Amino acid sequence: MTSLPPEQADPARLLRLNRGHWGIENRSHYVRDLTFGEDRSRIRVGRGPAIMASLNNFAIALGRLSGFTNMATALRAFAQPRRALAAIGL
């Protein structure tokens, strides 16, 4: 099901759009839910949820930029303050 007109909804484009959606889901949201436990978070009021999502996205980006493919491993590595500060250039 799509809102695209038929001339723009060729199979190749629909497949690209679908894969793009799931690529985002698998690279970001899945990690945020599984590793950071966002779905279980009790932070629910005000700007708290948005701030935590931003911090989690920052941690994921930092881990990936530092060469980690497993974010749980990255979190354990960055639990050492010196390593975390070095990763951000401090």
C-alpha positions as CSV (number, residue, x, y, z in Angstrom):
1,M,0.0,0.0,0.0
2,T,1.4,3.4,-1.0
3,S,0.3,6.9,-1.5
4,L,2.5,7.3,-4.6
5,P,0.8,7.6,-7.9
6,P,1.1,4.6,-10.2
7,E,3.7,6.2,-12.4
8,Q,6.0,6.6,-9.4
9,A,5.3,3.3,-7.7
10,D,7.3,1.0,-9.9
11,P,8.5,-2.2,-8.1
12,A,12.1,-1.1,-8.0
13,R,11.3,2.1,-6.2
14,L,8.9,0.5,-3.8
15,L,11.6,-2.1,-2.9
16,R,14.2,0.7,-2.3
17,L,11.7,2.6,-0.1
18,N,10.9,-0.5,1.9
19,R,14.6,-1.5,2.4
20,G,15.4,2.1,3.4
21,H,12.8,2.1,6.1
22,W,13.9,-1.2,7.5
23,G,17.6,-0.2,7.3
24,I,16.8,2.7,9.6
25,E,14.8,0.5,11.9
26,N,17.6,-2.1,12.1
27,R,20.5,0.4,12.5
28,S,18.9,2.8,15.0
29,H,15.6,1.9,16.6
30,Y,16.5,-1.8,17.1
31,V,19.7,-0.8,18.9
32,R,18.0,1.8,21.0
33,D,15.3,-0.6,22.0
34,L,17.5,-3.6,22.7
35,T,20.7,-2.1,24.0
36,F,19.4,1.0,25.7
37,G,16.0,-0.3,26.7
38,E,14.1,2.7,25.5
39,D,10.8,0.8,25.5
40,R,11.2,0.0,29.2
41,S,12.2,3.6,30.1
42,R,10.1,5.2,32.8
43,I,11.1,8.7,31.5
44,R,7.8,9.8,30.0
45,V,7.1,13.5,30.7
46,G,8.3,16.8,29.2
47,R,11.5,16.8,27.1
48,G,13.0,13.8,28.9
49,P,12.2,11.2,26.3
50,A,13.5,13.4,23.4
51,I,16.7,14.2,25.4
52,M,17.3,10.5,26.2
53,A,16.7,9.6,22.6
54,S,19.3,12.2,21.5
55,L,21.8,11.0,24.0
56,N,21.3,7.4,22.9
57,N,21.7,8.4,19.2
58,F,24.9,10.2,20.2
59,A,26.2,7.1,22.0
60,I,25.4,4.9,19.0
61,A,27.1,7.3,16.6
62,L,30.2,7.6,18.8
63,G,30.4,3.8,19.0
64,R,30.1,3.4,15.2
65,L,32.6,6.2,14.5
66,S,35.0,4.5,17.0
67,G,34.8,1.2,15.0
68,F,32.4,-0.8,17.1
69,T,29.8,-2.9,15.4
70,N,28.3,-4.2,18.6
71,M,26.9,-1.4,20.8
72,A,26.9,-3.4,24.0
73,T,30.6,-3.9,23.5
74,A,31.0,-0.1,22.9
75,L,29.1,0.7,26.0
76,R,31.3,-1.6,28.1
77,A,34.4,0.0,26.5
78,F,33.2,3.6,27.1
79,A,32.4,2.8,30.7
80,Q,36.1,3.6,31.2
81,P,36.0,7.4,31.4
82,R,39.4,7.9,29.7
83,R,38.3,6.0,26.7
84,A,35.0,7.7,26.4
85,L,36.6,11.2,26.6
86,A,39.3,10.2,24.1
87,A,36.6,9.2,21.7
88,I,35.2,12.7,21.7
89,G,38.6,14.3,21.6
90,L,39.1,15.3,25.2
